[in-house]
Amino acid sequence: SLRGQWRLRSGNGSVSLRAEVPGCVHTALLRRGLIQDPYYRFNDVVYRWISLDNWTYSRTFKTTFGIRKRQKVNLVFEGVDTVAQILLNNVTLGRTDNMFSRYSFDITNVIKEVNFVEVRFLSAVSYAAEQSRCHKAYSIPPVCPPPVQKGECHVNFIRKEQCSFSWDWGPSFPTQGIWKDVRIEAYNHYNLVYFSLTPFFVKSSQQWCLEVKATFDVVGSKPIAGLVTVNIPELQTQQTYSVKLQPGEGSIVLLVNINKSSAVEPWWPNGHGNQTGYNMKTTFIMDAGYQIEKVSKAYFRTVELVQEPIPGSPGLSFYFRINGQPIFLKGSNWIPADSFQDRVTYDTLRLLLKSAADANMNALRVWGGGVYEQDEFYDICDETGIMVWQDFMFACALYPTDQNYLESVRAEVFHQVRRLKSHPSIILWSGNNENEAAIASNWFSIPSTEKEKYIRDYVMLYVKNIQEIVLSEDRSRPFVASSPTNGLESVKEGWISRNPYDTHYGDTHFYDYSNDCWNWTVYPKTRFASEYGFQSWPSFSTIQKVSSAEDWSYTSNFSLHRQHHEDGNVQMLQQIGRHFKLPQSTDPIKKFKDTIYLTQVMQAQCIKTETEFYRASQSEIIKGEGHTMGALYWQLNDIWQAPSWASLEYGGKWKLLHYFAQNFFAPLLPVAYEDKGVLYIYGVSDLHVDQKLTLRVVVHAWSSLQSVCTLAKEGVTVQAQSAVPIYEESISDILQRCRNCTRKSCVITFSLVGEDGLQSPTNHFFLSSLKDAVGLEKTQLSASVSQQDDIYVFVLQTTGIAPFVSLDVGSIKGRFSDNGFLMTEKKKVVLFYPWEPTSVEELENSLTLTSLLDVV
């Protein structure tokens, strides 16, 4: 391996330093103390010079005689970011232009005992500009990002993480570096390059079978024969095959029939069963050369994307069947966890993905403006049952299709599909993010006379190249060309549908910041909601790390600088103002903290309302719309400390939205909405069996901890994997029944209770805006903290009803069992799960308790 210490120098040699590989220029400069934290205050703009320079990585390394005398020696880069010339002993081996490809250079005739390797980078920013200049025939929009993003131009001309030139939630840090492993490979006769497993269930014989595909590089001019043995002990399955490997790079495919007498436990998504994997050993014993042993995990699951006519509805369904079972996808969208990929460790990924699973998610969409994630990302998804909708890395832009560009993309797609296709978590390949919509809705104001060539380019890239490769390499999972798309209807319309946002087909993305988010009628009754969201600010402790005291106001230069979405800060205040009183404190820091808190309350309540609407729509068709089978809000995680749509802050801290997600994605949930003065409650269930339950509906007056009236409806049947109406009553009847109530003075809570401790979260329904609530009095909130084994117990007490009670322990890493809740009892116990060692004293000193009544 050539990991470890390299030298790094700037274009003119004025800056020279030690640098870690894998790594990038920014993190190298930071480690050596040559720059401050790039995320601090305005440093994204201050440090623009780093990405405009051309940097060179170099090092010497020794090789043994044993390595040098092998028939073939390669220098392999798992990832180069992005445009570079690679030299060994002053001989140019080749050039790189794609961050997502693997590069292997034959150095058999160049290698010596002592070697000098150089990777000479070219600024990604100037390369992209140059590529755009060379594309003379016609322009490829967009040229530049909106000014509010403070980004770089022409990112669509470089095969690099698209959001590294800025996005509406992230900074511009167009990195340079060797971002993945680099090593020497030396071998005689043959070498294993790719290895993948694909499960199939053969219906006719009712038997599982595994397709094993191995890609080899065979040295020399003669074929090599030998034996391959596949052994899966737990499934009493062992098979041996005679194979012949042809010279050059080529693949062999073996079909392994799983012993019928073994019960195969399939891989299930989180909440639907276990994520069973079986240890498997594949041994290659060839006539020439050494034995290769490959140890892997075999998973068994099937996936279908079902697009069929629905009775009573025009269009087609759009849902996933896993192992023959329709599954409602609950989750979010994943963006890169850092601008500097070398900082994204296994622990970073584990924390974020575990937080997704802990919030009852079973799916994430790896969005097409970031990176194809590290192997560990997909390993963790395999282990935790998180299904992955995998975009290819094209987003919100049109792209060139000249020969060089297409060749680079083809190599990228071949590599990524071969690398990733063994993961059961990946259930869909998707060609791009929003590019069908960009053409259909004419985002870039292309004259109608010109439109044809852009459609031609679109089909050339996503259909004739990407889809063709995906289908040749991986027949085990579905492919869609874009998101949002009308699926089969888009295909029928020549891949660009008239309206990719049509609720009767495919998936939709939906954003609306001007209407009232508590009003469910504004949301599309879509087949599948793959993006929707609202912004909030991260907590003060997260912002504090990258700001100074003069920044701590909602209208400071810093607060404007961090907001990359046009009018985003204003939109949040407008949405808050619909239902809450805006902070009026004369203490500027208190006012800032109150505003942050309210943005999080607003975001949580908005996305709760929208997600509950999607979940409640899964079993019904109304006016031809419905059968919604997926809700993936935008977005799960953050790339830096800034206002965004995320539910997890940079560093992993849960926003109130993430705590709400734990409830609104619960396997069993009652959902309420009001229509024409009538309150309807639906029972939503992801459970695999029907449940006989009791619905408890409690009406509380804001002024008292004593409930006003309670209704228990017994014998409520909630069918397996469905959403059914279980209760309806006009609100005027409810208020009359609970005599002392008006819409402004009361609130409704409700839950489902079954046998054997089965219980839904307690949900709430507001009868008026909280700014109009009558009887809400300032309460005394207090908490005592104690330790129980590795968990901390917070006992909360209140003197009155408290809405949106938030516990915040600043920078102490960990999460609570519940947060942001409506406190209607005198006492409530909340647990804290630490992610690093802490103490009762530390927690007590860091704790801030806030409810809506503390905002003045």
N, C-alpha and C positions, 0 to 999 in steps of 0.2 A: 504494500500500500504506500502511496505517496501522500497520505494525509499528514497533517502536522505543520511544521514550520516552513514557510516559504519567505522569500524577499518580495517586497512590493515597492514599486517606485512610480512616481508621477511622470507624465509625458516628457517634461524637460529635465527630470532627474532632481528637481529641487526638494522633493519630499521622498524620503526613502525610509523604510521601516520593516520590522518583522511582521508577518501576517499568518494567521491560521488558515489552513485549508481542511475541510470545507469552510468557506467564509466569503466575505465581500469587502470592498474597499471601506465602506462606511464603518463597519464593525471593527475592522483592523485599526482605523484611525482612532476610533473611540477607545479601544482597549489600550492603545499606547498613550492615551491622554492628549492626543493632538486635536481632537474636537470635543465639544460638550455632547450631552445626550441629543441626538438628532431630533428627538420628539419635544425637546424643551422649547417652550414659547414659539418663536418665529423661525426656528432653525431650519425648517423645511425649505424656506426661501433663502436664508443666509448661506446654507451649504449647497446651494445649487451648483457651485463651481466644481464640486466633486464629480458629479455625473457628466459634466461637460469636458472633463480632462480624459486623456487616454492613458490608462494604467497598465503596468506590466507586472505579472507574477513570474518569479523564477526561483529555481533551486537546483542544487546538485544532488545526485544520489549515486550510490555505488551498486553494482550488481555482481553476483557471484558467477564464476565460470559455468557452474551448473545451469544457471538461467540462460546465459548467453548462448550455450551450445544447443538449446532446444530448437526444434524445427521452425517453430514460429513464436515470435514475441510481439505482443501488442501493448500499446499505451491506450488505456481505456478511461474515458471521462464519462461518468454517469450524468453529469450536468454542467454545462458551461454557460454562464450568463454574461453576454450572449454572443457578441460579435468579436471574434478573436482569430489571430494567426497562431498556430501551434508550431514551435520549433524544438527540435532535439539535436544537440551538438551542432547548432547553427544550420541544420537542414530543415526546411519548411515541410512539415508533415501534412498540413492541410489547414482548412479554415472552418470556423464554426459560425452559424448564423441563427441557431435555434436553441433557445433555453430548454426546450422540452424534449430534445433528442439525446440519444446516447451516441457518443463518438468513439470509434475504435480505430487507431492508426497502427498500421503494420510497421514495426521498428526493427524487424529481424536484422536488416543490413545496416542499421544506423547505431545500434546499441554498443556501448563500450563498457569498460570496467568502471570508469568514472564518467558520469553523464551530466549534462547541463540542459535542463528543460525550461522553456520560456513560453508563457502565454501572453501574447501582446493584444490587449483589448483596445477596441475602438469605442468611443462614446456612443451609447445606444441612441442618445438624442440626435447627435449629428448623423449617425448612420440612417436613422429613420427619415430625417429630413432629406438626405441625399437620395434614398430610395424613392421618395415621393417625387423629387425633382426629375428623376430618371423616367418616371412613369408619365411620358409626355402625351400619350394618346388621349387620355381623359382623366379627370380628377377622381380620386377615391375618397369620398367624405366619410366622417367629418375631418376637417383639417386640424382643428385645435379643440381642446376642451373649453367649456365656458370659463370666463375669467375668474368666477368665484372659486373655481377649483385650484387656481394657481398652479397649473400643470404644464406639461410639455406637449408638443404637437406630433402628429403623424404616427401615433403608436400602432395604427393598423398596418404599418409597413414593416414591422419587426415582430418576429416570433418570440415574444417575450411577454411576461406577466403584464396584461393590458392595464391593470390598475396601478402599475408602478409609475405611470406617467401622470397619476392623480385620478381620483374618482369623486363621486359626490359624498363619500364618507371617509376619504383617505388622502394622504399627502402624496406629493410627487417625489419619489426617491428612485430614479432609474439606476439601479445598482449595477456594478460590474464585479465579477468574481467567479471563482470555481465553487459553485454552490452545492455540489454533491461529491460523492466519492471519486477519487482518481487513483488508478493502480496500474501495475505491470501484470500482464497475463502471459505466461510462457508455457508452451505445451508441445508435446510430440503427438503426431497422428490425428488427434481429434480433441475438440473442446465443446462443452455444453454452453450454449449462449442463452437460450430461453427455455423455460419448462413451465407447462401449464396443465391444469386439470379442469375438465368441464363435465359436470354431471348431467345425465339425461335419464328420464324415466320412460321406459319402453312400455307403452300401454298394452300392446298385444301380448307380451309375455309377463306383464306385471312385475317388471324387474328393473332395478337401478343399474345403470352402466356408467362408467367413467371414460371420458376420452382423454388420453394422456398425449400431449403433444410436446415433442422435444426438438429444439432447433440446434444443429451442430455446425461447427466449422471444421471441415475435414482437410487436413494438410496433405499435399502431394497429389498425385494424378490418379491414384488407384482407389476404388471403393474399399470400405472396411466392413467386414462382417462380424457378427457377434450375437450375444444373447442379452435380453433385457428381462429382469424379473421384477414384477410388481407384487408387493406384499402388504395387505391390510389385515393384521392379526385379529383385531376385534371383530371383523366381519368374515373371519375364516375364508379369506379370499387371497389366493396366490396364483399368479399366472406367469409363464415364461414365454418369451417371443424370440424368434430368430429375426434379426434385422440386418439390413445392408445400408450403410451410409455412403452416399455419393460424394465425390470430391467437391470442395467449395462449401458454401453455406446452403443447408437444406434441412428439411424437417421430416420426422417420422411421426406417424399417428398410431397409437395403440388403443384398442377398445377393450376395457376391462369389465367383464360381467360380474356383478357382485353376487356372491353365493346366496341363492334364494332362501336357504334355511336360516340366514341371518336376518334379524329384524333391524332394518336401517332406520335410525331416528333422524328425520330431516332437520335442516336448519330453519328456524323460525325467527321472524322479526320480534323485537322487544315487546313483551306483553302478550305474545301469542304462542309461546312455547320456548323450548331450549335452543341454544345455539351449538348443537352437538357437532363436533368435528372428529374425524378418525385419523390416527397416526398412520402414515403410509411411507413405505420405503421403496424406492425404485433404484435398482442396481444395474448399471451398464457394464457388462464384461465383454470387451471386444478382443478380437484376435491380436490386434496390435495396440500398443499403448496401455495405459493404466485403467484400473477400474474406477468408475465414478458412482458415488452413492448420493442419492438425493432424498432427503427426508422432508416430508411435507404434510400438511393437514388436508384431508379430503372432506369436503362438505357436500351434502346432498340437498338440493332444493330446486324447484322449478319456478319459473316466472313467466307470466303471460300479461301482455297489455291488451285488455279487452276493449274493442271498439265495435259495438254492435248496436242495431236499432233498439230503441226502448219504446214499449207500448205507450201511447198517449203523448209522445214527445217527438218533435222533428229532430233530425241529427243522429248522433251516435254516442254511446257511452264512452267513458275514458277512465278505466280503473285497472288496478293491478291484482292479479291472482297469484298468490304464492302457495305452492304445493296444492293447487286446485282450490284454494280458499280466497274469496275476495277480502282484501285488507284495505281499511281506510288508512291512508298515510297521514300521520300527525308529525309535524316537525317544523323545520326551518331551512334557511339557506346559509351555506358556509362560504365565508370569504377567507383570504389568507390571514393567518393569525399574527403576522408581523410584516412590516415592510422589508425586513432583513431575514430571509428564510433560515439563515444559519442559527438564528436565535430561537427557532421553533423546535423545541426538544420533544422527546417522547412524553415527558411529564406535562408539557404545555398541551399537547394533543389529548392526552389521557384525561386531564382535568376538564377541558372543554367538552369532550365527547361524553364523558361520564356525567357531566352536568346536563347534557341533552337527554341522555337515557333517564337520569333521575327526575327530569321534568315530564316523564311519560312519553317522550318522543320515540318514534320508531323509524324516522326517515330524515335525511338531510340531502339537499341538492348542492353538489359541489359546483358552484357558479362559474360560468365561462369567462370571467374576466380576471381570474386569479391564476392558480397553478394546478396541475394534476398533482394531487397530494402525495406525500411520502408514503412508502410501503406501510409504515407503522400506523398511519391514519386508517388505512383500510383494514389492517389487522385488528385494530381496536373496534372498528365497526363490525367486523365479523364476530368478535367475541361478545359485543354488547347487543347485537341484534339491531343495529341501525342500518336500514336500507339506504343505499346511495343512488341518487339520480345524478349521473355523471355527465356534465357538459364537456364538450371539447372547447378549447380555450380561444373562443371568438366572442366578442361582446359589443353590442350597441354601436356597430360600425359596419361599413362595407369593406371588402378586402380585395386586394389584387389577385389575379389568377394567371400571371405570367409564368412561364415554364419553371424558372428557378424557384419561385415562391411555392408553386404546387409541389415540386420535388421535395422541398424542405418540409412542407406540411405532410406529405405522404410518409416520409421517414418518421416524423413525429407520431403520426397516428399508428403506424405499424408497431412502433416501439411501445407506445402507451397501452395499446390493446393487448399486446403480448405480455406486458409487465403486469397488467391489472386483472386480466380476465378470469383468473382462478378465484377471485374473491366473491363469495356468495352474497356479500352485502351489496355489491353493485347490481342493480336491477334494470338499469336503463342507460343507454348511450344517447346523448342529445347533441346535435350538431353545433348549436350556438345559442347565445342569449340575445333574444329580441331582434335578431337581424331580419327575420321574415316580416315582423311588425314594422321595422324601420323602412322597408321598401313599400309594404302595403299601405302604411299610413303616411308615407312620404315625409319622414322626419327631416330629410336633408334637401327638401325643395328641389327635387330633380324634375326638369321639364318632362312632360309626358312623351315627347319625341325621343328622349334619351333613355327612358325607363328600361326598354328592352335589353340593352347591353348589360345593365346591372342585374337584371333577372337571370340573364345567361351566365354571368359570373357566379351568381348565387348557386345555380344548379350545378355548374362546373365544380365549385369548391365542395359544397356539402353533400351533393348527391353522387356525382360522377367520380369524386375522389374519396371523400371521407366515408360516405355510406358504403361505397363499393369495397373499401378495405375492411370496414367493420364486418360486413357480411361475409367476406372471404375468411376472416380470422376468427369470428365468434358468432356462431349461429344460436348461442344459448340464451340470448337476451334481446329484448326489442331495441329498436333504434327509431328516434324521431329526429327530424332535421333541425328543429328549432324549439324554443320555448319563449313566449306562448306560440302555440300552433293549433290548427284545426285537425291535426293528425291525418287520418286517411282522406279527409275532405281537402286538406291542403295539397296532398299528393295529387288528388283528382283535378285540382285547379292549377296544376303545373307548379306545385311547391310553394307558390305565393298565393295565399287565399285572399279573398276580398277583404275579410275582416278576421284576423287571427285571434281577436278577442271575443269572437262569437261564443256565447254561453252554451250553445247546443253541441259544440264539438271541442275535443282536446282540452288544453289547459288555458288558464288566463292569469295575467298579472293585473292587479288593480290597485291604484293609488288615488285617494281623493282627500285633499287637505282643506277644502273650502266648506264641505258640508259637515253636519253634526255627526260625529262618529258613533254616538249612542243610537242613532236612527238606523235600524237594520235594513230599512227599505232601500238605502243607497247602494247596498252591496250586491254584486252579481250572483244570481243563483246558478253558479257555474258547475260544470262537470268536475273540475279539479282546479283548486286555487294554489298555484305554485309560487306566487309572490304577492304579498300585500303587506302594508305596514305603516307605522307612524314613528316619528323621531322622538327621542328624549335626550337629556343630558346625562352623562355618567356622574356618579356620586362625587361629592366635593373631595373626598380623600384621593380619588383617582386623578382629578384635575390638578389638585395641589402639587403633585409630583412634577408637573411640567409647566408650572406657572409661578408668578410672583404676586405679592399682595395687591399690586396695582391692577392685576388682571381679574380680580374676584368681583366682577359685576357682570350682569347679563348683557350689558351694552358696551363693555370694554372693547378695545381694539383686538385683544386676544380672543374674546368670545366671538367676535365677527370673523376673525382670521380662521378659527377652528371650524366654523360652519361652512361646509363646501356645497350645500344645497341652497339654491337661490331662495331668499326669503324664509329660510328654514326656521330661524329663531322667532320671527314674527308669527309664522304659521302655528308654532307651538303655543304661543301666548293666546292667539285667537281661539284655538281649540280648547285650551284651559278655560278661557273666559266664558265659554258657553255654559259651563256647569260649576265652576269654582270661582271664588273671589280671588283676584290677583293679589300678590303680596304687596303690602304698603309700608313695611317697616322702615323706620328712619335709619336703622343700623344697616349700612350697605352690605356687610357680609351676611347678616341674617337674611336680608332680602334675596341675596344671591342663592343661599342655601335653600330657602323656601321655594324659590323659583325652580331650582334643580329638582327638588322633591315633587313639586306639582307636575313638572314635565314627565317624571316617571309614573306618577299616579295616572295622569292623562293617557300616556302611552299604554299602560297596562289595561286600563278600562276600555280603551278603544279596541285594542287587539283581542281582548276577551270577547267583546260584543261581536266582532266580525268572525272570530273563530267559532264561537258558539253558533252563529248563524250557519256557517258551513257544515259543522257537525250535525246540526239539527236537520239539514237539508238532504241527508244521505239516502233516506228511504222514500222520499216523496217527489212527485212531479206536480208543479203548480204552474198553470198557463204554459205548459210545454217545457218548463225549466226545472232542474233539480238533479237528483241522484249524484250529489257532490261526493266525491270519494277521496279527497285529499285537501289538506290545509297545511301549507308550508309558508309560514310568515317570513317576511324579510326583516331582519337578518339575525342569525344566531350570535355571531361574535364580532369583535372589533379589531381593527388593524392598528389603532393608536387611541390616545385619550382625546375624544372629541364627541360632539353631539352626533348621533347616528340613529339608525333604526334597530340597533342591536339589543338583545336581551342580556347578553353577557358583556361586561366591560373589558377593556384591555387589561389583562392580568387575571381574568376569570371571575371577578366578583359578579354576583347575581344582581341585576336590576330588579325592580318590583315586577316587571313584565315576566321575568323568568319564574318567579314564585307563582305568579298568576297562571303561567303555562302549565305548571305542575298540576293545577286544578282544572284548567279548561281542557287539558289533554287527558284527564283521568279516565281510566277504563270504564267507569260507570259515572254518569253525570246527569243531573237534572238541569235543563236549560229553559229559561223563561223569556218570553217576549210579549210585547203588547201590540194588539192590532185592533183598531177601531174601538178602543175602550175595554177590550177583553184581554185578560191575562191568560196566556197559554203556557203550559209547562210540558216539555218533552222529556222523555227518558232516553238518554243516549247510551248505548252499550257497545263495547268492543269485546265483551265476554263471549265465549263460544257456546254457552247454553242459556236458555231462557231463564229469567229470574222472576220469582214472586217477591214483591217488595212492599214496603210501606213508605208512602210519601208524607213527609212532615212539612207543613207550611206554617211558619210562625210570623206573626206581624208584631213589630216592635215600634213603640213611640220613641222618637229621637230623645225625648226628655227623661226616659226611665230605663233602668236595667231590667225591670219587670216586663215580661212580654205582655202585649195587650190581648192577643188571642192566638190559639193554636188549633190547627186542623190536622188530623192524621187520617189519611186515606189508605186503607189496608187492601191487600190483595191486588196490588197494581202489577200487571205483567209487563216486563220490558223484554222484548225479544232479543235473542242473540244477534250481535253485530247489526244493529239497526237503530233508528231514531223514531220513536213513536209518541204521539200525543197522549199524555196521561192525565191531564187536568186542565179544565178551563172554567173561568168564572169572571164575570164583569167586575172591573175594579170598583165601580160604585157599590156593588153588592158586598165585596170584601170590606170596604170602608164602613158600610152600614152594619155589617156583622160585627166588626170590631169598633164599637160605638164611638170611641174617643178619637177616631182617626180621620185625618184629611191626607190628601196626596203629599202635602208639604210637611206634615208632622210625623209621618210613619214610613217605615221601610219593611220590605218582605225578605225573609230568609227561608230557604227550603233545602231539604236533603232527602236522599233515598237510603233506606235501611233494610237489610235483608238478614237471612240467617247466617250462622257461623261467622259473625263479626263483619260480614260484608257491608260496606258503607261507602257512600259517595262523599265527596267534599261537600261542605255547606256552601250553597251559592246564595247570591243576593240579587235583589231587583229594586232599583231606585224608582220611586213614584214621581219624583221631581228632581230638578237640578239641586245639587247640594248647596249652591249659593242661596237657594230659596228655602232651604230646610228650616223648619220652625221647631224650637225646643232643643236644638243642639247647643249644649253649654260646655264651656271650657272644663275639662276633666283633669283630675290628678292621675297621671300615669306613673307607675313605678315598677321597678324590676329588681328581683334578687337573683343572684347567680350562684350556682353550686356546680360541683364536678361529680360526674358519675362515670367511672372508668375513663374512656377516651372522649366522652361526650360532655358538653356543658348544658346545664338545665337553667333556663331563664323562666322564672315565675313572674308573670305580669299581673298587675292589679290596676283596676280603674274605678273611678267613682261615678262614671257615667258612660254612655255609649260613645265609642270612639271610632270614627271611620278611618280607613287606610292607615292603620298603625304600622309604623316602620321601625325596625330595629337595625341600627347601623353601628358596626364596631370598627369603623375606619379602615385602616390598612391591614388589620388582622385577617389572615387568609382563612376562609372557611365559608360555610353557608348555614342558614337557619332551616328548620323543618317547615316553617311557614312565615310569611311576611306580607306586609301591605294589607292585612286583613281588617274586616269589620269586627270590632270587639263589642259583643253584645252581652257578655257575661262579666261578672266582677273579677274573675280570675281566669288566666289562660297560661298553659305551659307550652313553651317553645324550646326546641332543642337546637343546640349549635354544634355542627360537625366541623371541627378544625381540620385544615389541610396542612398545618404545620404546628409545632408545639406552641402552646400559649398557657395562660393561667387565669384563675378566677379574677385575681387582682387586675391583670392586664385588660381583661374583658370589661370589668366594671369601670375602669378608668377611660376606656375607649367608647363606651356605649352612649349613643344618642338615641333617645326615644322620641319619635315625632308622630303626631296624628294630624289630621286635617285641621283640628282645632288649634294647633300650635302656629298655624300660618296666619299672620296678622298683617 
